Amino acid sequence: MPRIQVLPDQLVNQIAAGEVVERPANALKEMLENSLDAGSSNLHIELLNGGSKLIKIVDDGCGIAKADLPLALHRHATSKIASFDDLQRVATLGFRGEGLASIASVSRLTLTSRYQDDAHAWRVEADHGQLGEIEPAALSHGTTIEVHELYHQLPARRKFLKSDATEFAHCAEMVKRLALANPGRQFTLLHNGRAALRLVAGDLARRAGELLGEEFIQSGITVDEGFGPLRLWGITGNPTLGKASRDAQYFFVNGRYVRDKVIQHALREAYRDVLHHDRHAAYCLFLELDPETVDVNVHPTKIEVRFRESQAVYRFLLTSLTKALSATRAGAAPAIPDGVDPDTGEILSRPASPAAPAPVSAAGSVRPAPPRAPSYAELAARQQAMPLANAREGLGFYDKLIGDLRRDNTPPSITLQPINENGSKAIPQDPASRQMADVASMATPPRPEPEAPLIPPLGFALGQLHGVYILSQASEGLIVVDMHAAHERIVYEKLKNALDLNQMPTQPLLIPHVFAADALDIATVEEHAGDIARLGLELSVMSPTQLAVRAVPLLLKDADVVELARAMLADIRTAGISQLLSGRRNELLATMACHGAVRANRQLTLTEMNALLRDMEATERSGQCNHGRPTWFRLTMKELDGLFMRGQ
């Protein structure tokens, strides 16, 4: 049997490269993190054949001194940490000191760097672990590193690489992660001589808009919550715009992109009530905490972390994101992050400039601003009569909807004064009438300009479409509401609040509803009747084969009580009452809300429709139903004009 022996350094580095440099994207990540740690503000990246042929990075960081160049390619040599205490609170992206050594052992690597105020740069080359002599080189500042023929002499490893397109996609994704974490740095990525990414320095809103899409920014929800040493900030996606994959999920811990089970579970739970089951949330979130409370030295790729107080982090993330999502209501305009034009929704290329001064004429007087075009809401307030048989009846219908609001905004006049044909006030000729007119003019307040009618965010209901959708007129255009989904969310939120306060109101039934039940349902009621009553449903055993419903939750008084009871008993038998009253409580309440919500094909009066719209505006998370489907949709007047080609 062979004796135990120490492996040579080159073989050790190649073994380590199997973990650190799995593919070109991993090598790119290690080198970019070194550039960022060096304080670079401009990073230029060039790739050939997906990075397998060439990876070149040019940065403008602090550079590496001549004496340190060979050490930079030596295993476990680093300037990031010097003691165990430093390892306990790592504040840099790199710290292991094995990334460059591993890359140099499986490629031909050239490292050129000019350290701060040195007279010129120096270059060192490594050919699959064999270092050459240090030579002088020409470089204005910073560091340039080139990696040629990755895994060229290791065909067993090279065959595991995918196509050039696939490897480049992984490299581009790696650049996106680092670019999102560092929006104040400029990134340029070229592949086979063609520009793939050009990201100028800016803020998070602009960077996320360039990489995740402007729709993500326009509809995104700004998050900024803190508790003690913990802070969660960034932008999380609107649940209505859920994605089919997890490609748009970016989470950073102290500026480092990570994938952690605790974090992912907390985010999924926060979105559970508002996201459809087959969709995934999009987010770009940053968690900041004391470096001593998180261990980033879990895996060589540094993509996994371990929290000292994982439960505290979990509760903080769940509470913070739930709070941000609960602030969304149907009809409410999303919060516009900094760096986004609030009028057009476009990402600003530079900070907004101060308001321009009013134009001044040659004589020095200020010219009046051009008149503003009236909005559709203002035009509706002074609509002309239609010469049709039913026009007067139709105008009366709208007057019932918003007539009171118009009249409330118009102050009553005290005295009507005659007007001449030219538009001037007529002055009475006799002294007594003239004196009375003067007193009236002093007592009459100036009448303000007519304002547009006060219209709520979801507007006023016009009618129903096929008994399923409510059509409403809002100031921006047409609102379409799924009445069942909207009412389901409203009932669900009311049930949650009532159960949290232990004040679930019940409606006793004058005549109990008796229905047939099997032996398991009978046993469930006999064992958990008290706990079921806490949910507002009072069940009793009438016979070995029958149950009776004697009271239902007041919020569900119009539901089919028998179907509601059977659905609740089925959930209790599946998960157990204790689990449903704790961990899966919301699932049970969602079942109850679904049975209590208004059904399709039910004809609602205008009063009921408007009441539903007002409840939606006041209810948290009312933009989605309990299953994550959208509850409403807006079609603006601009979009309607486009359909009819108005103005074209």
Phi, psi and omega in degrees: 000133182298148179280157178291134181219157179279131180285146176293155184301321182297319178291323177299316180296322180291325175294316179296328180297334178296333178266317185280320185243072180288326180207173182305327180298325179292319176297318178299318180299313182299319183286322178294322178296323175297320178295320179292319177297333179279003177084021181293141176249349180222117182240125180246125186237132176234135180232147172233134179053049177070013181098348180286333179270317182205137168231118181233131180232128177242122180233171179242038181283195185287342179084176182236134179292158182303316183292338183267352182301311179296325180293331179298334179257013179261141184292136179060037172243124185206156175258002187277323181224156180226348183211173179295326178297322177296323180293332181286338181224063181291128180244004180249164179287319178253150178197347185284330181074025180235357182294304181295322179297319179293318180295317181295336182280347183235023181198178168260115188241137176237124182242117179238130184209147175237118186276112174040255187260023177296157183293324179205178183267169178228151184230142173224142181241150178225130180245096180052049175096345181268112182277140176264190180279152176282132183232150175291152183211167179255123178199132185294312178192168176077208187223142172235128180232134181234131179241115182252143170052063179295128180063025183295322181266009178233075184299332179294328177275326184294329183291345178279348177289148180271193180295163180301321180296319180293315180295323177294322178300320177293321178295316180297321178295321178296320178294320179299317181299312181291327179291322177294324180286342183227069183293341179277000178253152179262134181235137173228127182237124177242139177231121182053040177083359181248139181289127177255326179217137171225105185242110179276159181295141180190210178254179184296323182298316181291316182296316179294325177295323180289326186261328183252353178103145181293331179298323178298320181286316184297321183259356184291162182248123180284132181240131174204092183233144179221150175208107183062231180279358182264140174216131176241124180215165180135206183230129176243148189285152174294132181302331181296332181260045178297152183259158178281346180222176180265020185294336184256034179248114181230119179231134185235137176246114184052042177083002182251127177292129183223158168237116184225136183296322180297314181295311183297322179292319179297318180291321177297319180294323180296326182268358188301320184283344189235358184243135179297148190297333182257014179246163182233143181286152172250138180200156172223093190238149182233126175253125178245133179203172180297128180302336179290341183266005179223134180257113179264001182263050183263321184220147181304329180282349177060026179265348178250145178228165177224125181269142177292319178242076186294325180293322178294318177296319180299311181295322180295314180297315181297315181293316183295315182287324176298320178297317180295318181288328181289341179285349180277133178228153180299133178090340181284138178288137179294151176291127182274118179295159175299142180094006180238133178292118183292340181273313184261341183079005182277152177285128181285139178278344178204164180302145182297135181279159178299160181300136181290143179292157179294145181297140183244135180281175181296330180280354178097353180276150181280125178282140179295146179292150179298146183297143180277138178292134181293148179279170179297325179294322179291321178295323180295331182289337179237043180293138177280158180289144179265131181282059180236161185297319185261012184295317183296322178295320180294319179295326177295327177298314180290329179296327176294328183285309188234008181297319180297322180295321178296313183294326179294330182277353182253112181293145180291142178272148181269315183221134174267127183253138180299150181238134176288170180296328180279000177098353180276161179289137177279128182263124179298149184272323183280148184300321183295315180294323180295321179294319178296323179293323178295318178296319180295321180293329177288326183277338184275119178291154178295134181279128180288165176295145179299133181256160175293148181299146180285110184244128178296166182305321180264007173070201180242140184292139174258326182167188180249152176243112179055027178066014183242317186245145173261130176258129185227144177262119177246174183295331181274341183155228185255133175250130176245126185239131170280104191294324179293313181296319181294314181293327178298317178295318181298312179297319181300313180294323178293322177296318179299314181296319180296319180289324177298322180273001182056039182228055180282106181289144182240158177240104177295146180261130179297319178240114182299148176267116182258135179216158181286143181216154179271180186295326180293320177294320178299315180294324179297316180293317180298326184274328188234028182301320181295316179293323178295324179295331177298333179274003176092002181250118180258114180243146176220154180272121179268325180199174178300348181232011184222143173238156180233137174263116183255342178203148179230160174302137183301327180291343183244026186295338180265004182280167172284102191295326180292312178296323177298314180297317180295320180294319179293319178295324177296318178295319180295318179294330182283314187250343183091144185293323182295319179292322181288331179275357179235272188291321184251027182302316183296329178295320178293317179295327177295321176298316179296317181295323180297322180284335182268349182285154179297138184272160176295156179071008173271128182280124179255149173280165178300323178297317179294320179298313181294325176297321177296318179297318180293323177295322178298319181294336183259358186258136177294145176059023185285000176285345179225152175277182183297338182263004177091004179277148179294146181259344183208163182211139181250133173242106186288163178296328178296319178291321177294319177300323178294323179296324181261008177056035176288137179081005181260000000 
